[in-house]
């Protein structure tokens, strides 16, 4: 129900009608994005669980950057499709190897917790609706930033407490890298032509 020119008054008008079917197609992406967040978070929590933190963080940063770099090379520089697919498959190998070592109980606990974090976004709908009705741009951005910070802090503290427990810094870093990779999935899908611009905007900005 939010106007397309709020909070960005210079936003372009939608190229397609944004009826119920449009939003249904947008929401079909949510299970995919949630599943990717859970998978990335589980693997990164395991990777960052032990070891020298700077080295582990460097490895996580490098691994997180690879899919977007490959996608840009494929779209912009004409990387052969077969080679692109092969490199992506190689990139997923560490994810598969680490994921198999994580007990199913940990996956269930992690999934339940990350799904439960969505309640923060649900609670933020009330103040977001109020500031939108007021046309208060700074208020809207403040509510969005506050909800994001609330989710990040709650997520870090919750992941810290999930077994096996870990330092808060490692929990927060795993969550941050997971969120970055989740956004990468959206951007890569757009660059590969799987997502139209309007759906990309809806997923990233609401």
N, C-alpha and C positions, 0 to 999 in steps of 0.2 A: 504493500500500500504506500510505500515511500515514493515520493515524486522522483523522477529520473534526474531532475536538475537540483536535487538536494542530497548532500550538502554542496556539491559542485554545481554552481549556477551555470557554468560554461559547458556542462556535459552535453554531448550530442544526443539528439532524439533517438530512441530505439529504432533499429532497422526493421524489426519484426514486432508483431502484436504480442504483448505480454499478458496473454490470458491464462486460464487455468492449465491448459495443455502445455504452454511454454514453461510454466513453473514446475509442472510435473516432470518434464524432461530435465530441468535443472536439478530437481531433487533426486532423480535417478542416479546422479553422480555422487550423492552423499555417501551411500554404502561403500562405494569404491574408494572414496577418499578416506573414510573412517577405517576401512580395512587396511589401507596403505599406512595410515598413521600408527595403527596398532602393530603392524608388522615391523615398520621401521623402528618404532620405540622399543619393542622387545629385543630386537637385534642390537640396537645401540646401547641399551641398558646392559646387555650381556658384555658387549665390547668394552664399555667404559667401567665395568664393575671392578676390575683389578688392573694392575700395571701402572706404569709411570704416566700420570695424567697428561702432561704436555704431549707426549708421544701418541697416546691414545686419541687425544683431541685432534691432533694433526692428521692421523689416519682417518678419523670420522669426517673431518672437513674435506679431505681429498676424495673420499668415497662418495660423499654427498654431492660434490660438484660434478662428478663424471657424467651423470645422465643428461644434465642440461647442456654441458659442453658438447656431448655427442649429438644431441638434438640440433643445436645451432650449426654444427659442422655439416649435419645431414641436410638441413633446410637451406643454409646460406651458401655453403661451399660444395654442395653436391656429393657428399660422402655416399659411396655406393650403398644401396639399400641392404644388400646381403651382408656387407661388412658392418653396417650400422647395427643390424639385428644381432650379428655375432658378437660384437663388442658389448651390446646391452646384455646379452645372455651371459657373457663372462663377468660382467659387473654384478649380476644377480647371484653368482656362485657363492661369494662369502655370505650373503644374506641367507641362502638356503642352508649352507653348512652350519652357521651359528644357530639358525632357527630350529634345526633338528635337535640340537643339544639342549634346548630349553624345555623343561617338563611341561606337560599339558596343563597341569594345575596352575603354573605361573602364567601361562597364556590366558587361561580363563580369568584369573584375578586381574591381570593387566587389562584385558578387554572390558571387564565389568567396570573397572575404575575409570578408564578413558571415556567409555560411553556415558558414565555418570557425570563426567565433567560438563557435558552438554547442558546440564541444568543451569549453569551460570549464564549461558547464552539465552536460555528461556527466561530467566529472571531479568536479564538486561532488556528484554523486549518492552517492559513497562516504562522505564525511564526513556528508552529510545523512542517509544511512541509519543511520549509527552513532549520531548524536545523537538521531534519532527513536526508535531501539530503546531508548536510555537514558531517553527521556522528558525530555530536557534542553532546556527551552524557550529559555533564553538561548543555548545552544550552537547550536540550530537557526537562530535569528535571526542569530547571528554568522556562521554559514556562509553563509547567504543573502546577508547584507550584504557579506561578503568576496568572494563570487562575483560579485556585482553590481559592486563596485568594481574587481575584477580585469578584468571584461569591459569596463568603461568605460575604464580606463586602456589596456588592450590595444587596444581599438577606436580610441581617440584616436591612439595611436602608429602603429597600422597605417594609418589613414586619412591621417595626416600623410605617410607614406612613399609612398602610392599616387600614381602620376602623374595630373595634375601635382601635385607636392609643394606643401604649404601649411603655415603655422604651426600648432603644436599647438592653440592656443586656437580657431582656426577649425574644426579637425577635431572637437574635443570638443563645440563648440557645435552643429555640424551633427548629430552623433550624438545629443546630448541632445534636440534638437528633434524628431528622427526618432522617438526612443523615446516622447516625449510624444504625438506624432501617432499612433503605433501603438496606444498605450493609448486614445487618443481614438476610434479606429476600433472598438475593443471596446466602449467605453462607449456610443457612438452606436448601435451595432448592438443593444445591450441596450435602450436607451431607445426605439428604433424597433420593438421587439418581435421582432427577428430572433434574439435570443439569450435562452434561458431563464436565470433567476437562477443555477442550479447550474452551467451552462456558463460564465457570466461569472466566477463564483468560481473555477472550475478554471483558467481562462485567466489570471486576475490573481494568484491566490495559490497555485496548485498543490494 
